[in-house]
Amino acid sequence: MELKIKIIPYTLQFKRPAGTSRGVYHNHKIWYVVISSMSDPERWGIGECAPLHDLSCDYDENYEQRLKSFCAKLEDTGQLDKEALRLYPSILFGLETAMLHYQKKSFKLWDTPYSNGEKGIPINGLIWMGEYKFMLEQIEAKMRQGFRCIKLKIGAINFEDELKLLQYIRKHFSSKDITLRVDANGAFSPNDAVDKLKRLADLDLHSIEQPIRAGQWDEMAKLVKETPLPIALDEELIGINQPEEKKKLLQAINPQYIILKPTLHGGISGATEWIELAKEMNIDWWITSALESNIGLNAIAQWCATFKNPLPQGLGTGGLYTNNIDLPLEIKKDCLWFNSNEVHFSLNDIL
């Protein structure tokens, strides 16, 4: 038994409540997995299992016990059984990135211009749901920072007010200056979705994520054919873990975009499968983090950089939290940067 694994529960605290159309987050419980060598205790790797309790397909009251079981199996065999972990994407993501860190002996997980600190990854500026004034303040701050792509979460306040926020941006910036995305998190009904999409399309938006709730394949396929605004699938992909199921979904709906979150969509390996299928079917895509701390975000961003996708990605810096892990991830204007020479993280930071 060469590998030893320690599981460290950790609760991330939001600086202010984070609203979505599904509810409001005040904190986020996650689990760090630390893999070390029995023969060389100085050699270690860390990964992050960060399921979303109301969204992840693999989260229930037995989550921590299941995580312990998979860690014990990895300790016994020294091999990560990705097939056995297909149904548990957040656990797979945490373990496969911990193993990658362990093997590389570095937080620089891939060799790319981004990982070498030579190039940033273009990202969108995220506007969280809230009262009109709060959302407007966020928009103005993002524009001052220099973001060229802004994403608004919609569906929680009055639709007319949300349109006013979008109109405010368009009044000051054309689509050549600022790209606008919206994320409805399934808030529209099939009956009113087309009308709302038409009104949103008048504002020259880039795309809308998940306009109606997931699981309505026929309705979504019909909407994709009729929409004047490109549709991106996000929640729709959750729980679709087998390659044949993934292909079936994409063929049935044929969306303009899919959005990949390794924590939700199969870990690094499963999300890569989605990307390969999308390419075969001429469906565009981009990558997004899912409220991970900087440990998970670092792995997602470095994996993302291997694809050289020119679209703005949905990567934050974990700036939402009061107690995030300190890693040299920084936003300069509208790009995420990483400096491997500035990593000062110690396991004592979370032990």
C-alpha positions as CSV (number, residue, x, y, z in Angstrom):
1,M,0.0,0.0,0.0
2,E,2.0,3.0,-1.3
3,L,-0.7,5.7,-1.2
4,K,-2.3,7.2,1.9
5,I,-5.3,9.5,1.5
6,K,-6.6,12.0,4.0
7,I,-10.1,13.5,3.6
8,I,-10.5,17.1,4.9
9,P,-14.1,18.5,5.2
10,Y,-14.1,22.3,4.7
11,T,-16.9,24.8,4.6
12,L,-16.5,27.8,2.3
13,Q,-18.3,31.0,3.5
14,F,-19.7,33.4,1.0
15,K,-18.9,37.1,1.5
16,R,-22.6,37.8,0.7
17,P,-25.4,35.5,-0.2
18,A,-25.2,34.2,-3.8
19,G,-28.5,34.1,-5.5
20,T,-29.7,31.8,-8.3
21,S,-33.2,31.0,-9.6
22,R,-33.0,27.8,-7.5
23,G,-32.3,29.6,-4.3
24,V,-29.6,31.4,-2.3
25,Y,-26.2,30.0,-1.2
26,H,-24.7,31.2,2.2
27,N,-22.0,28.6,2.5
28,H,-20.6,25.6,0.5
29,K,-19.4,22.4,2.1
30,I,-16.6,20.7,0.2
31,W,-14.1,17.9,0.8
32,Y,-10.4,18.1,0.1
33,V,-8.6,14.8,-0.6
34,V,-4.9,14.7,0.0
35,I,-2.9,11.9,-1.5
36,S,0.6,11.2,-0.1
37,S,3.3,8.6,-0.5
38,M,3.9,6.1,2.3
39,S,7.6,5.9,1.4
40,D,8.0,9.6,0.8
41,P,5.7,11.7,3.0
42,E,7.0,14.9,1.4
43,R,5.3,13.9,-1.9
44,W,1.6,14.7,-2.0
45,G,-1.3,15.9,-4.2
46,I,-4.5,17.7,-3.4
47,G,-7.9,17.6,-5.1
48,E,-11.3,19.1,-4.3
49,C,-14.7,17.4,-4.2
50,A,-17.2,20.2,-4.2
51,P,-20.7,19.0,-5.0
52,L,-23.6,21.4,-5.1
53,H,-26.3,20.0,-2.7
54,D,-29.2,21.1,-4.9
55,L,-27.7,20.3,-8.3
56,S,-25.1,17.5,-8.3
57,C,-26.2,14.1,-9.4
58,D,-23.9,12.4,-6.9
59,Y,-24.8,14.3,-3.7
60,D,-26.8,12.7,-0.9
61,E,-26.6,12.1,2.9
62,N,-24.1,9.2,2.2
63,Y,-21.7,11.4,0.2
64,E,-18.8,11.5,2.7
65,Q,-19.1,7.7,3.3
66,R,-19.0,7.0,-0.4
67,L,-16.0,9.3,-0.8
68,K,-14.2,7.3,2.0
69,S,-15.0,4.1,0.2
70,F,-13.5,5.2,-3.1
71,C,-10.4,6.6,-1.3
72,A,-9.9,3.3,0.4
73,K,-10.1,1.5,-2.9
74,L,-7.5,3.9,-4.4
75,E,-5.2,3.3,-1.4
76,D,-5.5,-0.5,-1.8
77,T,-5.0,-0.6,-5.6
78,G,-2.9,2.5,-6.3
79,Q,-5.1,2.9,-9.5
80,L,-8.0,5.3,-10.0
81,D,-11.0,3.3,-11.4
82,K,-12.6,6.0,-13.5
83,E,-15.3,3.7,-14.9
84,A,-16.5,2.9,-11.3
85,L,-16.6,6.7,-10.7
86,R,-18.7,7.7,-13.7
87,L,-21.8,8.1,-11.6
88,Y,-20.0,10.3,-9.1
89,P,-18.5,13.3,-11.1
90,S,-17.5,15.5,-8.1
91,I,-15.7,12.6,-6.5
92,L,-14.0,11.7,-9.7
93,F,-12.9,15.3,-10.3
94,G,-11.4,15.5,-6.8
95,L,-9.5,12.2,-7.0
96,E,-8.3,12.5,-10.6
97,T,-6.9,16.0,-10.0
98,A,-5.3,15.0,-6.7
99,M,-3.6,12.1,-8.5
100,L,-2.5,14.5,-11.3
101,H,-1.0,16.9,-8.7
102,Y,0.6,13.9,-7.0
103,Q,2.2,12.7,-10.2
104,K,3.3,16.1,-11.4
105,K,4.6,17.1,-7.9
106,S,3.4,20.6,-8.7
107,F,0.3,22.9,-8.9
108,K,1.3,23.3,-12.6
109,L,-0.7,20.4,-13.9
110,W,-0.3,20.9,-17.6
111,D,2.4,22.6,-19.7
112,T,0.7,25.5,-21.4
113,P,1.3,29.2,-21.9
114,Y,-1.3,29.8,-19.2
115,S,0.2,27.4,-16.7
116,N,3.6,29.0,-17.4
117,G,2.2,32.4,-16.6
118,E,2.7,33.7,-20.1
119,K,-0.9,34.1,-21.2
120,G,-4.3,34.7,-19.5
121,I,-7.6,32.9,-20.2
122,P,-10.4,35.3,-21.3
123,I,-13.3,35.0,-19.0
124,N,-16.8,36.4,-18.6
125,G,-17.7,38.7,-15.7
126,L,-20.5,37.1,-13.7
127,I,-23.4,39.2,-12.4
128,W,-25.2,37.5,-9.5
129,M,-28.9,37.7,-8.9
130,G,-30.3,40.2,-6.5
131,E,-32.3,43.5,-6.3
132,Y,-32.1,45.7,-9.4
133,K,-29.8,48.2,-7.7
134,F,-27.4,45.4,-6.6
135,M,-27.2,43.9,-10.1
136,L,-26.7,47.4,-11.6
137,E,-23.8,48.1,-9.3
138,Q,-22.2,44.8,-10.3
139,I,-22.6,45.6,-14.0
140,E,-21.0,49.0,-13.6
141,A,-18.1,47.5,-11.6
142,K,-17.4,44.8,-14.3
143,M,-17.4,47.4,-17.1
144,R,-15.0,49.5,-15.1
145,Q,-12.7,46.5,-14.7
146,G,-12.6,46.1,-18.4
147,F,-14.7,42.9,-19.0
148,R,-15.6,42.4,-22.6
149,C,-18.0,39.6,-21.9
150,I,-20.7,39.9,-19.1
151,K,-23.0,37.1,-18.0
152,L,-26.2,37.8,-16.0
153,K,-28.1,35.3,-14.0
154,I,-31.7,36.0,-14.7
155,G,-35.0,34.5,-13.6
156,A,-35.2,35.6,-10.0
157,I,-36.5,39.2,-10.3
158,N,-39.1,40.7,-12.6
159,F,-38.3,39.9,-16.2
160,E,-39.0,43.5,-17.3
161,D,-36.4,44.7,-14.7
162,E,-33.9,42.2,-16.1
163,L,-34.5,43.5,-19.6
164,K,-33.8,47.1,-18.3
165,L,-30.4,46.0,-16.9
166,L,-29.5,44.5,-20.3
167,Q,-30.8,47.6,-22.1
168,Y,-28.6,49.7,-19.8
169,I,-25.5,47.9,-21.0
170,R,-26.5,48.0,-24.6
171,K,-27.2,51.8,-24.3
172,H,-23.5,52.2,-23.4
173,F,-21.9,49.4,-25.3
174,S,-22.7,47.7,-28.6
175,S,-22.2,43.9,-29.1
176,K,-18.9,44.7,-30.7
177,D,-17.7,46.3,-27.4
178,I,-19.3,43.9,-24.9
179,T,-20.6,40.4,-25.4
180,L,-23.7,39.6,-23.2
181,R,-24.7,36.2,-22.0
182,V,-27.6,35.3,-19.8
183,D,-28.3,32.2,-17.6
184,A,-31.9,31.4,-16.8
185,N,-31.1,28.3,-14.8
186,G,-34.3,26.8,-16.2
187,A,-36.5,29.6,-15.0
188,F,-38.7,30.0,-18.1
189,S,-41.7,27.8,-18.9
190,P,-42.0,26.2,-22.3
191,N,-45.1,28.3,-22.9
192,D,-43.5,31.7,-22.6
193,A,-39.9,30.8,-23.5
194,V,-40.0,31.7,-27.2
195,D,-41.5,35.1,-26.5
196,K,-38.9,35.9,-23.9
197,L,-36.1,34.7,-26.1
198,K,-37.3,37.0,-28.9
199,R,-37.2,40.0,-26.6
200,L,-33.7,39.0,-25.3
201,A,-32.5,38.5,-28.9
202,D,-33.5,42.1,-29.7
203,L,-30.6,43.1,-27.4
204,D,-28.1,41.3,-29.5
205,L,-27.1,38.7,-26.9
206,H,-24.5,36.0,-27.4
207,S,-26.5,33.1,-25.8
208,I,-28.8,32.0,-23.1
209,E,-28.1,29.1,-20.7
210,Q,-30.8,26.5,-19.9
211,P,-33.9,28.6,-20.7
212,I,-36.3,25.9,-19.4
213,R,-35.7,23.3,-16.7
214,A,-33.7,20.2,-17.6
215,G,-35.3,16.9,-18.5
216,Q,-37.7,18.2,-21.1
217,W,-35.8,17.0,-24.2
218,D,-38.7,17.3,-26.7
219,E,-39.5,20.8,-25.5
220,M,-35.9,21.9,-25.5
221,A,-35.3,20.4,-29.0
222,K,-38.3,22.4,-30.3
223,L,-37.0,25.5,-28.6
224,V,-33.5,25.1,-30.1
225,K,-35.1,24.9,-33.6
226,E,-37.3,28.0,-33.0
227,T,-35.0,30.2,-31.0
228,P,-33.7,33.5,-32.3
229,L,-31.0,33.4,-29.6
230,P,-28.4,30.6,-29.3
231,I,-29.1,28.1,-26.5
232,A,-26.4,26.6,-24.3
233,L,-27.1,23.5,-22.2
234,D,-25.8,23.3,-18.7
235,E,-28.0,21.6,-16.1
236,E,-29.3,19.4,-19.0
237,L,-26.0,17.5,-19.0
238,I,-26.1,16.6,-15.3
239,G,-26.6,12.9,-14.6
240,I,-25.9,12.0,-18.2
241,N,-22.7,10.0,-17.6
242,Q,-22.4,7.2,-20.1
243,P,-20.9,8.0,-23.6
244,E,-24.0,6.6,-25.4
245,E,-26.3,8.7,-23.3
246,K,-24.3,11.8,-24.0
247,K,-24.5,11.2,-27.7
248,K,-28.2,10.5,-27.5
249,L,-28.9,13.8,-25.7
250,L,-26.8,15.9,-28.1
251,Q,-28.5,14.2,-31.1
252,A,-32.0,14.7,-29.7
253,I,-31.6,18.4,-28.8
254,N,-28.7,19.6,-31.0
255,P,-28.0,22.8,-29.0
256,Q,-25.9,25.6,-30.3
257,Y,-23.6,25.3,-27.2
258,I,-22.8,23.1,-24.3
259,I,-21.2,24.3,-21.1
260,L,-18.8,21.9,-19.2
261,K,-18.3,22.0,-15.4
262,P,-16.1,19.0,-14.4
263,T,-17.6,18.9,-10.9
264,L,-21.0,18.4,-12.4
265,H,-20.3,16.8,-15.8
266,G,-18.0,13.8,-15.3
267,G,-14.8,15.2,-13.9
268,I,-11.9,16.0,-16.3
269,S,-12.3,12.8,-18.2
270,G,-16.1,12.9,-18.5
271,A,-16.1,16.6,-19.5
272,T,-13.5,15.8,-22.1
273,E,-15.8,13.1,-23.6
274,W,-18.5,15.8,-23.9
275,I,-16.2,18.1,-25.7
276,E,-15.1,15.4,-28.2
277,L,-18.7,14.5,-28.9
278,A,-19.6,18.2,-29.4
279,K,-16.8,18.6,-31.9
280,E,-18.0,15.6,-33.9
281,M,-21.5,17.2,-34.1
282,N,-20.3,20.8,-34.7
283,I,-21.6,22.0,-31.4
284,D,-19.6,24.8,-29.8
285,W,-18.7,24.8,-26.1
286,W,-17.0,26.5,-23.2
287,I,-15.8,25.6,-19.7
288,T,-17.1,26.9,-16.4
289,S,-16.2,26.4,-12.8
290,A,-18.9,25.6,-10.3
291,L,-18.2,27.4,-7.0
292,E,-15.1,25.5,-6.2
293,S,-12.4,27.0,-4.1
294,N,-9.1,27.9,-5.7
295,I,-7.9,24.3,-5.5
296,G,-10.6,23.1,-7.9
297,L,-10.5,26.3,-9.9
298,N,-6.8,25.9,-10.5
299,A,-7.2,22.4,-11.9
300,I,-10.2,23.5,-14.1
301,A,-8.4,26.5,-15.5
302,Q,-5.2,24.6,-16.4
303,W,-7.2,21.9,-18.1
304,C,-9.3,24.5,-19.9
305,A,-6.1,26.1,-21.3
306,T,-5.1,22.9,-23.0
307,F,-7.9,23.4,-25.6
308,K,-7.1,27.0,-26.7
309,N,-10.8,27.7,-27.0
310,P,-11.1,31.4,-28.1
311,L,-14.5,32.0,-26.4
312,P,-14.6,33.7,-23.0
313,Q,-14.7,30.9,-20.3
314,G,-16.7,31.0,-17.1
315,L,-13.9,30.9,-14.6
316,G,-14.0,32.9,-11.3
317,T,-11.2,33.5,-8.8
318,G,-13.1,32.3,-5.8
319,G,-13.4,35.9,-4.8
320,L,-16.9,35.1,-3.5
321,Y,-15.5,33.5,-0.3
322,T,-14.1,34.9,2.9
323,N,-12.0,31.8,3.6
324,N,-10.7,30.7,0.2
325,I,-7.4,28.9,-0.3
326,D,-4.6,31.2,-1.2
327,L,-3.3,30.4,-4.7
328,P,-1.8,32.8,-7.2
329,L,-4.9,33.1,-9.4
330,E,-5.5,36.7,-10.5
331,I,-7.9,38.5,-12.8
332,K,-6.2,41.2,-14.9
333,K,-8.8,43.1,-16.9
334,D,-10.9,40.3,-18.3
335,C,-8.4,37.4,-18.2
336,L,-7.5,34.8,-15.5
337,W,-3.8,34.5,-14.9
338,F,-1.7,31.9,-12.9
339,N,1.8,32.3,-11.6
340,S,3.3,28.9,-10.6
341,N,6.3,30.6,-9.1
342,E,4.2,32.3,-6.5
343,V,2.6,29.2,-5.0
344,H,3.0,29.3,-1.2
345,F,0.3,26.9,-0.3
346,S,1.0,24.6,2.6
347,L,-1.2,21.7,3.8
348,N,-1.2,23.4,7.2
349,D,-3.5,26.0,5.6
350,I,-6.3,23.5,5.7
351,L,-5.3,20.9,8.3
